[in-house]
């Protein structure tokens, strides 16, 4: 079992051959949500995402699954339809939708909007607290179901995955893995999500890719399930921001390979 991290943009995953990846589990940045990786406008963000989706198509095997955890994004009173625009880019690049799952978060949202209607109980003042994200499960071509019928999914995974709404705790700031300066990923997702997806849609020994590795959760889940894994994450800008290399090393305890340079 091998896990590997490359520290540069996944727009060019030159280390990976065509049709070499068995499954992708990832969570793209939600536009400007990661303050250390800001982009120059929404259209530029979508162009960047489109380049990565195209490259993802190249490295994936035919019939395999592309799972994306994503949410819309509220900025300065405007809602950006990040989840829907990202899915549309995937569809335009050939990915087919298999399932859409709602991740419902147990804990209270960090964005408090619902109180507005309590103060102004009138039509037009409804602003709900955001407590869900989307999980789009797609395939490159027709999904290959019968690849590993001899492998049995743990009963705990099956019991918790019967519905298309998954109730899973979000990770609070105090519980996130920190670098040596106390910085952490701004939107670290719980390991239960990639753990479920990897067991449900991949086989032992498969290669799992995360194109936006963040804190390394996908690699940790792949290691637990006996899958090989590879991830891409950006280095810090001019030495500023979150040290993802430190965090990934803490979480996965695997040797890493660094490639110099910054790209977004």
C-alpha positions as CSV (number, residue, x, y, z in Angstrom):
1,X,0.0,0.0,0.0
2,X,1.4,3.4,-1.1
3,X,0.4,6.9,-0.4
4,X,2.0,10.0,-2.0
5,X,1.5,13.7,-1.9
6,X,2.6,16.3,-4.5
7,X,2.8,19.9,-3.6
8,X,1.7,21.7,-6.7
9,X,-1.6,22.4,-8.6
10,X,-3.6,19.5,-9.8
11,X,-4.1,21.4,-13.1
12,X,-1.2,19.3,-14.4
13,X,-0.8,15.9,-12.7
14,X,2.1,15.0,-14.8
15,X,3.2,12.3,-12.4
16,X,0.1,10.3,-13.2
17,X,-0.4,8.3,-16.4
18,X,-3.5,8.4,-18.5
19,X,-6.3,6.1,-17.1
20,X,-4.3,5.2,-13.9
21,X,-6.6,6.3,-11.1
22,X,-9.4,4.0,-9.8
23,X,-11.4,6.6,-7.9
24,X,-11.3,10.3,-7.0
25,X,-12.6,11.7,-3.7
26,X,-12.2,15.4,-3.3
27,X,-13.6,18.7,-2.0
28,X,-12.7,21.7,-4.1
29,X,-12.2,25.2,-2.5
30,X,-15.5,27.0,-2.3
31,X,-14.4,30.0,-4.3
32,X,-12.9,32.4,-1.7
33,X,-13.5,30.2,1.4
34,X,-9.9,29.4,1.8
35,X,-8.4,32.8,2.5
36,X,-4.8,31.6,1.9
37,X,-5.7,30.6,-1.7
38,X,-7.7,33.4,-3.0
39,X,-8.4,33.7,-6.7
40,X,-9.0,36.8,-8.9
41,X,-12.8,36.6,-9.4
42,X,-15.4,34.0,-9.8
43,X,-14.9,33.4,-13.5
44,X,-11.2,32.8,-12.9
45,X,-12.1,30.4,-10.2
46,X,-14.4,28.4,-12.5
47,X,-11.7,28.4,-15.3
48,X,-9.2,26.9,-12.8
49,X,-11.7,24.3,-11.7
50,X,-12.5,23.4,-15.3
51,X,-8.8,22.8,-16.0
52,X,-8.6,20.5,-13.0
53,X,-11.7,18.6,-14.0
54,X,-10.3,18.0,-17.5
55,X,-7.1,16.7,-16.0
56,X,-9.1,14.5,-13.6
57,X,-10.8,13.0,-16.6
58,X,-7.4,12.2,-18.2
59,X,-6.0,10.3,-15.3
60,X,-9.1,8.4,-14.4
61,X,-9.9,4.9,-15.6
62,X,-13.1,4.4,-17.6
63,X,-16.1,3.3,-15.5
64,X,-14.7,4.6,-12.2
65,X,-16.2,7.0,-9.7
66,X,-15.5,10.7,-9.2
67,X,-17.0,11.9,-5.8
68,X,-17.1,15.6,-5.0
69,X,-18.0,17.2,-1.6
70,X,-19.0,20.8,-2.3
71,X,-21.2,23.7,-1.2
72,X,-22.5,27.0,-2.5
73,X,-20.7,30.0,-1.0
74,X,-22.0,33.2,0.5
75,X,-19.8,36.3,0.2
76,X,-20.8,39.9,1.0
77,X,-24.5,39.0,0.8
78,X,-24.3,37.3,-2.5
79,X,-24.7,33.5,-2.9
80,X,-22.3,32.0,-5.5
81,X,-23.8,28.7,-7.0
82,X,-20.4,26.9,-6.6
83,X,-21.8,23.4,-6.2
84,X,-24.1,23.7,-9.3
85,X,-21.5,25.4,-11.5
86,X,-18.9,22.8,-10.5
87,X,-21.3,20.0,-11.4
88,X,-22.1,21.6,-14.7
89,X,-18.4,21.8,-15.6
90,X,-18.1,18.1,-14.7
91,X,-21.1,17.2,-17.0
92,X,-19.6,19.3,-19.8
93,X,-16.4,17.3,-19.5
94,X,-18.2,14.0,-19.8
95,X,-18.9,12.9,-16.2
96,X,-22.2,11.2,-15.6
97,X,-24.2,11.7,-12.4
98,X,-24.8,8.5,-10.4
99,X,-26.1,9.8,-7.1
100,X,-26.4,13.0,-5.2
101,X,-26.1,12.9,-1.4
102,X,-26.8,15.6,1.1
103,X,-24.4,15.9,4.0
104,X,-26.4,17.3,6.9
105,X,-24.2,18.7,9.6
106,X,-25.1,18.0,13.2
107,X,-23.4,21.0,14.7
108,X,-24.6,24.6,14.4
109,X,-23.3,26.5,11.4
110,X,-20.5,29.0,11.9
111,X,-22.6,31.4,9.7
112,X,-25.6,32.6,11.6
113,X,-28.4,34.0,9.4
114,X,-31.5,32.5,10.8
115,X,-31.8,35.1,13.6
116,X,-32.8,37.8,11.1
117,X,-36.3,36.6,10.7
118,X,-36.6,36.4,14.5
119,X,-35.8,40.1,14.7
120,X,-37.9,40.9,11.6
121,X,-40.7,38.4,11.4
122,X,-41.9,39.6,7.9
123,X,-41.9,38.1,4.4
124,X,-38.5,38.6,2.7
125,X,-36.4,38.3,5.8
126,X,-35.8,34.5,5.7
127,X,-32.1,33.7,5.6
128,X,-31.6,30.0,6.7
129,X,-28.4,28.9,8.5
130,X,-26.3,26.8,6.1
131,X,-26.1,23.3,7.5
132,X,-25.7,21.1,4.5
133,X,-23.3,20.3,1.6
134,X,-23.6,18.3,-1.6
135,X,-21.8,15.1,-2.4
136,X,-22.0,14.5,-6.2
137,X,-21.1,10.9,-7.1
138,X,-20.2,10.7,-10.8
139,X,-18.6,8.3,-13.2
140,X,-16.3,8.5,-16.2
141,X,-18.4,6.6,-18.7
142,X,-20.6,3.7,-17.6
143,X,-19.9,2.7,-14.0
144,X,-18.2,-0.7,-13.5
145,X,-20.1,-2.3,-10.6
146,X,-18.9,-5.9,-10.5
147,X,-15.2,-5.4,-10.0
148,X,-14.7,-6.9,-6.5
149,X,-17.7,-8.9,-5.5
150,X,-15.5,-10.9,-3.2
151,X,-14.8,-7.9,-0.9
152,X,-17.4,-7.3,1.8
153,X,-18.1,-3.7,2.9
154,X,-18.1,-3.4,6.8
155,X,-21.6,-3.6,8.2
156,X,-21.2,-0.3,10.0
157,X,-20.6,1.5,6.7
158,X,-23.6,-0.1,5.1
159,X,-26.0,0.7,8.0
160,X,-25.0,4.4,8.0
161,X,-25.2,4.8,4.2
162,X,-28.7,3.5,3.3
163,X,-30.2,7.0,2.7
164,X,-29.3,9.9,0.5
165,X,-29.0,12.2,3.5
166,X,-25.9,11.6,5.7
167,X,-26.0,13.0,9.2
168,X,-22.4,13.6,10.2
169,X,-20.8,16.0,12.6
170,X,-18.8,18.8,11.1
171,X,-15.3,19.3,12.6
172,X,-15.0,22.3,14.9
173,X,-12.0,24.6,14.9
174,X,-10.6,23.2,18.1
175,X,-10.7,19.6,16.8
176,X,-8.8,20.3,13.5
177,X,-5.2,19.3,13.0
178,X,-2.9,22.3,13.4
179,X,0.4,23.2,11.9
180,X,3.3,24.4,14.2
181,X,1.9,27.9,14.3
182,X,-1.6,26.8,15.2
183,X,-3.1,27.3,11.8
184,X,-5.6,24.8,10.3
185,X,-7.6,24.0,7.2
186,X,-10.6,26.4,7.2
187,X,-13.1,23.6,6.0
188,X,-11.7,20.3,7.0
189,X,-14.3,17.6,6.4
190,X,-14.9,14.6,8.7
191,X,-13.2,11.3,7.8
192,X,-16.5,9.5,7.8
193,X,-17.3,11.0,4.4
194,X,-14.3,9.7,2.4
195,X,-14.4,6.5,4.5
196,X,-17.9,5.8,3.3
197,X,-17.2,6.8,-0.3
198,X,-14.0,4.7,-0.6
199,X,-15.6,1.6,0.8
200,X,-18.8,2.0,-1.3
201,X,-17.1,2.7,-4.6
202,X,-13.6,1.2,-4.7
203,X,-11.7,-2.1,-4.2
204,X,-8.8,-3.1,-2.1
205,X,-5.5,-2.1,-3.8
206,X,-7.2,0.6,-5.9
207,X,-5.5,4.0,-6.4
208,X,-7.5,6.8,-4.8
209,X,-6.8,10.4,-5.9
210,X,-7.7,13.7,-4.1
211,X,-7.1,16.7,-6.3
212,X,-7.5,19.1,-3.4
213,X,-6.0,17.2,-0.5
214,X,-6.2,19.9,2.2
215,X,-5.4,18.3,5.5
216,X,-5.0,14.8,4.1
217,X,-8.3,13.2,5.2
218,X,-8.8,11.3,2.0
219,X,-5.4,9.7,2.2
220,X,-6.0,8.7,5.8
221,X,-9.3,7.1,4.9
222,X,-7.7,5.3,2.0
223,X,-4.9,4.0,4.2
224,X,-7.5,2.6,6.6
225,X,-9.3,0.8,3.8
226,X,-6.2,-0.8,2.3
227,X,-6.2,1.4,-0.8
228,X,-3.3,3.2,-2.4
229,X,-3.6,7.0,-2.6
230,X,-2.2,10.1,-4.1
231,X,-3.0,13.7,-3.4
232,X,-2.2,17.2,-4.6
233,X,-2.1,20.4,-2.4
234,X,-0.6,23.8,-2.9
235,X,2.4,25.2,-1.0
236,X,2.0,28.3,1.0
237,X,2.1,31.7,-0.7
238,X,5.4,33.5,0.1
239,X,5.6,31.4,3.3
240,X,2.3,32.7,4.5
241,X,-0.9,30.8,5.4
242,X,-1.5,27.2,6.5
243,X,1.4,24.8,6.4
244,X,-0.5,21.9,4.8
245,X,2.6,19.8,4.5
246,X,3.0,19.8,8.3
247,X,-0.7,19.0,8.8
248,X,-0.7,16.2,6.2
249,X,2.3,14.6,7.8
250,X,0.7,14.7,11.2
251,X,-2.5,13.2,10.0
252,X,-1.2,10.5,7.6
253,X,2.4,9.8,8.9
254,X,3.5,9.1,5.4
255,X,6.6,10.2,3.5
256,X,6.0,13.0,1.1
257,X,7.5,14.3,-2.1
258,X,7.7,18.1,-2.6
259,X,7.7,19.8,-6.0
260,X,8.8,23.4,-5.9
261,X,6.5,26.1,-7.3
262,X,3.2,27.7,-6.8
263,X,0.3,27.4,-9.2
264,X,-3.5,28.0,-8.9
